[in-house]
Amino acid sequence: MRDLKAMRRKRNLMSIEGLAFKAFQAEAFLVALSPTAATIAMLIGFLLWLICWKMDDDVHFRHFSFDKPLLVFVIISGLSVLVSPDKAFSFYNYYNLVGAYAITYILAGQLVRTEERLRSILEAFAVSAAIVVLYGFYQFIFGIDISAMKWVDGNAFPELSKRIFSTWENPNILAGYLNEVICMVFAFFVTLEDKKAKWMTAGMILCLVACLVMTYARGACLAIAV
């Protein structure tokens, strides 16, 4: 009877762990489409993982070489709030951004334990990136109503109706996101051996670079060129 209960408990904990991974996968998909929804998915995944970590003796916290640098980053970022001219807003950015980075790092390290899971995360991220790029091309082709945009004076710079931002808040943020995606796809390009897959990956890189150019973010273009 005890063995049966233990098996049921273990099975339930494995199901919770599986749901935690699904939530993390949802975060990977939503981060470029709806940051708020991605944050909710991240918090759900983190809560479910904490339950497994506390209740399952077989779940151990995995340590990585980036643990200490991340901790230093979190501490320095927290200290920077103390010298900020607007401490309330800086603290909001601190827990909203740095907190999200740290939790995402933990979820990736603790939940992505197999190649299959890594592949599913990359697939979710890739589909999301494809949507971002396609919407960016749409904005460039048909133009954008920039009258309500906070990052530009539409009357002073009417030509910026072609400066795309896709699903992100402004072109510079989109450019930073595209730089990350380009680096990830380029890593696949240099390691792939299948010629067909290599050509497809090269086409993806060209589309990403074209979208990056449409942001007119000179710093991001220079960074990816370097």
N, C-alpha and C positions, 0 to 999 in steps of 0.2 A: 504493500500500500504506500509506504514511504517513497519507494523507488518510482511508483507511478506518479505521485504528486511532484516529485523532483523533476521527472521528465516533462510533465505539463508546465511546470514553472519555467524550465529551461526553454521549452518551445515558445511559451509566451514572451519571454525575454528576447528570444531570437526574432520574433515577429516585431517587437518594439524596435529592435536594432535595425531591422529591415525598413520600417517606417521612417526611422531617423535618416537613413540613407536616401530614401525617396524624397524627404524634405530637403536634404542637401542638394539632390539632383534638381529639384524644383528651383532652389536658389540659383544654381548655375544657369538655368534657363531664363529666369526672370530678372536677373541682375541688370541686364541691358534694356529690358522692356518695361519693367515696373519695379523700381528700387524699393518701394514700400512693401509690395508683395514679396519681393526677395528677402527683405528683412524679416517679415513674418515667418516665411518658410525656414529661414536660418534659425530663428529663435525656437520654433517648434522642433526642429531637428536637434538643436542643442539640448533642449529640455528632455527629449526622448533618450538622447545618448547619456545624459546624466543619470537618468533612471536606470539604464542598463549598467552603467559603470558602478553605481552604488549597490545594486541588487545582485549582480552576477559576479561571482568570485573569479570566473574565468576571463573577465574583461579587465585588461590592464592598460594603464596609460602608456602609450608609446612615446618615446623621446627621439628627437631628431636634432641634427646639427644646427638647425636654425632656431631652436628654442631660446637660446641665450640672446642672440641678436634681436629676436622679436621682443623679448622681455626688456632689453635695453631701449628699444624703440618705444614701447609702451610707457616706460618710466620717463624718458626724455619728453615725450609728447605730453604726458601729464604735468611735468614741471613747467613746460612752456605756457600752460594755462595760467600759472601764477604770475607771469610777467606780461600777460596780454592786457591791452587797454580795455578790452571788452571781455571780461572774464566769463560772464554768463554765456555769451554766444560761443566763446572758445570752448567752454566746458561742454556745451551742447554738441559741437563738432567733434570733441574728443570722444565722448561715449558713443556718439552716433556713427563715427567713421572708424576710429582706432579700435573701438570695441567690436565693430563688425569685422574688421580685418583679423583681429585676434581669434574671434570665435570661428570664423571661416577656416583659419589655419588649423585650429584644433579639430574641427569636423573633418577636414581633408585628411589629416594625419591619422585620426582614429577610425574613420569609417571606410576610407578607400584602401582596402587591404588586398585586393585582387586586381589582376589585369582587366577582368571583365567589368568591374566597377569603375575603374579608371576610364575604360573605353566609353561606358555609358555617360559618365560625367562630361567627357570631351564631346560626345555626340550632342548632348543637351546644349552645351556651350556653342557648338558649331551651328546648330539650327537657329539659335538665338542670334548669333552673329550674322547669319545669312539674312534674317529678317531686317536687322539693322542696316545692312548694306543695301538691300533692295529698296527700303524706304528712303535711304539717302539718295539713291539714284532718282527715285520718284520726285523728291524735293528739288533736285537739281534740274530735272527736265521740265517740271511744271511750275517751279518757283515756290516761294514761301511768303506768307503774310508775316512780316516782321514787326508790324505795328505794336503787337502786344509783347514783344520780346524785351526782357530786362537788360540784355547784354549789349544792345546796340540802339542808337538813335536812328530810327527809321527815316525820319525827315532829312537828316544830315547825310545818311549813307543809304540811299534807296537801292544802289547796285548790290547791296549785300543780301538781297532777296535770293541770291544764288549761293550764299554761304550756308551749306547744309549743317544740320545738327542731329538729324534723324530722330531717334527715340530719346536722345539725351537732352540736357537742359540748354547747352550751348555748344558751338563748334569746337571749342578747345577741349571740352570734356570728351566729346566724341572722338577727337583726334587722339587723345591719350588712350582711350579704349581701343581704337584701331591699331595703335602702335603695339599694344599687348597682343592683340589677335594676330597681327602680321608676324611677330616674333614666334608665336606658337606654331603657326602654319609653316613658317620657314624651317622650323626644327624638323617637321615631318618631311618637308621637301628634300632636305639634305640627307635624310636617313632612308627614304623610300628607295627600293630597288626596282619595283615594277614600273615600267616606262609609262603605261597608261595612267596609273595613279600619280606618277610624278608630273605628267602634263596637266592633269586635272588640278593638282595642288598648285602648280605654277599659274594656272588660270585664276584660281582663288586669290593668290597673292596679288595678281594684276588688278582684280576687282577691288580688293582691299586698299591697294595703293591709290587707285583712281578715286575711291571714296575719300581717302585721306586728303588728296589734293583738293577735292571739292570743299573741304572745311576751311581752306586758306589759312590753316594754322601753321605759320612758318617755322615756329620752334619745333613742333612735332614732326614736320617734314624733315627738318635738319637732323633731328635726333634719330629718326629711322634710317636716314641716309648714312649717318655715321655708324 
